[in-house]
Amino acid sequence: MRTLFHMPLDPASRMIRIALAEKGLPAQFVEKRPWADEDGALAAANPAGAIPVLIDEAPTGEDVALSPASAIIEYIEEAYSSEPLLPSTSASRAEARRLTAWFLDKFEADVSAFTLRERIDKRLMRRGQPDYELLKAGAEALSWHLDYMSWLLEQRYWLAGERITVADLAAAGQLSALDYIDSVPWEKFPTVKEWYARLKSRPSMRPVLRDRIDGLPPPAHYDNPDF
């Protein structure tokens, strides 16, 4: 059985969980907080000490540990042909990869590094109250990113084209985590909201939307596809 080291509200971890479900690849999910790796299992699997990490059985019968999320996606796409998450043409694959990197790297740095890390990670690490200047910066950047997503979705049914790709899953990982803390102004971006409603209706999203953090419940609309 493959294993994914993850955190429930980590966007990259969520992307991989959704991708595994889309491809019909069962896995056991083990929560690992990078700042509290008491047994050293995370560091042994990934010397960078970061999540997500996928541990899978290679054709040789030995376990292979894969990280970061971009490497995990490439691996499962090459190793498992079911339900491909990348398009069939080279140009379309390049666009899907470009947008995946956009959400894993730029969106993370502009938005989640402020909003999620201040609201979620700081709480889990018991490091006091969020810095509201950082939250404000994250909210401003989020509006810019949602505007860009709206522009893309006015031209395409999914972010990278006419079929769902890993780019949509990367975006869903980010926005679903932000939505848990009610930080997405959906009413201002109806095109993005419609896209996200389609994603929320997919079976692969259901386990992710059942995640809960003790003492911090999500808003009522969080797991409702008809929000």
N, C-alpha and C positions, 0 to 999 in steps of 0.2 A: 504494500500500500504506500503510495506517495504521501509525503508530508509537506505541509506549508507552514513555515514559521511566519506569523503575521500579528498585526494588532487590528482589532475590529474596526476602528475608525481611521485607520491609515489608508489614504487614497490608493497608493500603489498596491497595497495588499488587497484592497477591495477589487481593483482591476483584475488581479490574477485570479481571485476567487470566482469572479463573474466569467472570466475566460475559461477556466477549468469546467465550469458548469455548462457553458455554451458548447464546449467540445465533448461533453459527456465523460469527463475524466474525474473519477472519484478521488478524494483525498481526505486525509485527516488534518484538521486545523489546530495548530498548537500556538497559543498566544505567547509571544515573547516580547518583552519590553526591553529595548536596547540598553536602557540605563539600569536594568536589574536582571542581568544574565547570570544568576547565581550558580547554575550548574555548568556554565561555560558552553552549553550546546550551541548557542547562536554564534559565538566567536569561532567555535570549531568548524561550523558549517560555512561561515562567511567571516573571514578575518577582519573585514571592514566593520563588523558588528551592526550591520543595518538589515532591516527587513524591507520587503519580503524575501524569503529564501525558500525555494522549492527543492526538496530532496526526492529524487526519482531513481528508479532502477534502470541503469543503462543496459543496452543489449548484451554486454559482457556479464551481466548479473551483479555488477558492483553498483553501489549507490553513487549518484552524482548530485552535487549540491550546486544550485544555480541562483545567481543574483547579479545585478539588480533586476527590476521588473522587465526592462526592455530585453535583457538576455533570456529571461524566463519565457517571454512571449515568443521569441525567435526559436527557442528550443522546442516548445510544445507544437509550434507550427510545423517544424521540420520533422519531429519525431512522431506526430500523430496527425494523420491526414483527414480525420473526421471533422466536419463543420469548420472549414477554413475561416480564419479571422482576417486574412489579408486578401486583397483582390487578385484577379487573375492576370492583369497586365502589369508590366514593370512601372509604368507611369502612375497607375493607380496605387500600387504598393508603396511607391515613394511618397505619395500624398498621405496615405494612411500612416506611414512611419513618421512623416513630418509632424502630423497633428498629434500622434501619440507622444512624441518627444515634447511637443508644445505643452501638453497637459502634465506630463511627468516632471518636466523641468521648469519651464517658464511660469505656468500657472501655479505650480508648487511654490516657486520662489516669490512670485508677486502676491499671491493670495493666501494659500494654506500655511506657508511658513509663519505668517502673522496670525491669521484667524484661528486655524485649527490648533496650532502649537500653543497659542495663548489660552484658548478656551478648553482644550482637551488635555494636551500633554502636561501643561503646567498643573492642572488639577490632579492628574494621575501621579505626578511627581511630588505633589504637595508643596508647591513653590509659591503659594500666595495667589493674589488676585491678578487677573489679566491686565496687561498694559493697554489702556484704552486708546492711546495714540497709535499703537500698532494695529489694534482692531480697526480703527478708522482707516488707516492706510490700506489694510487688506480689503475692506469694504469698497473703497474707491477703485482699487485695482480690479476687483471682481466685476464691477459694472462695466469696465472697459472690456474684459474678457467675454462677458455675456453679450455685449454688443457685437463683438467679432463673431461669436457663435451664431448670433442672429443673422448676420450677413452671410455666413456659410450656408445656413439652413434655408435661406431664401432662394438659394440656387440648387440645393441638393436635398434629397429626402433624409439621408444620414450625413454625418459630418464630412466624410471623405468621398461620398458618392451615393449611388442608389441602393447600396446594400450595407448592412451593418458591418463594421470592421472593428479592429482593436482600438481605433481612434475613439469610437463611441464609448467603448468600455473604459478607456483612460479618463475620458471626461465624466462618465458616470461615477467612477471611483471618487473623483474630486467633489462633484456636486452632491452626491448622496451623503458624503461625510459632512459637508457644509450644511446640508438641509437638516441633518440631525440636530444641529444647534440653531436651526431656524434663521440661517444667515443668507438665504438666497431670495432676492426680491422678484419672485416669479411673476407677479402681476405687471411688472415693467417690461418683461421680456416674453411675450406670449408664444413666440415661435420656438424659443428654447424650452418653454414649459410643455408645449405640445410634443416636442422631441423626447423630453424626459418622461412624459407620461407613457409614450410607446415603450421606452426602456423598462419602466417600472412594471409594465404588464408582462414582461418576459419571465418565464420560470427561473431563469438564472439569477434574477435580481431578488427573488423572494428570501433566500437565506440571509443575504446581506442586509435586507431591510428589517430582519428580525433581531439584529444586534441591539443590545441595550447596555448602557453604562449605569451602574448603581448610583442612585441619587441624582441622575441627570436624564430624565425621560425626554424623548423627542417630541416635537409638536404633533398635534392630532393628525395632520395631513401626511405625515412622514411616510407611512407605508401604504397609503391609499392611491392606487393608480388614477383614480378620478378626482385628484385634488384640484 
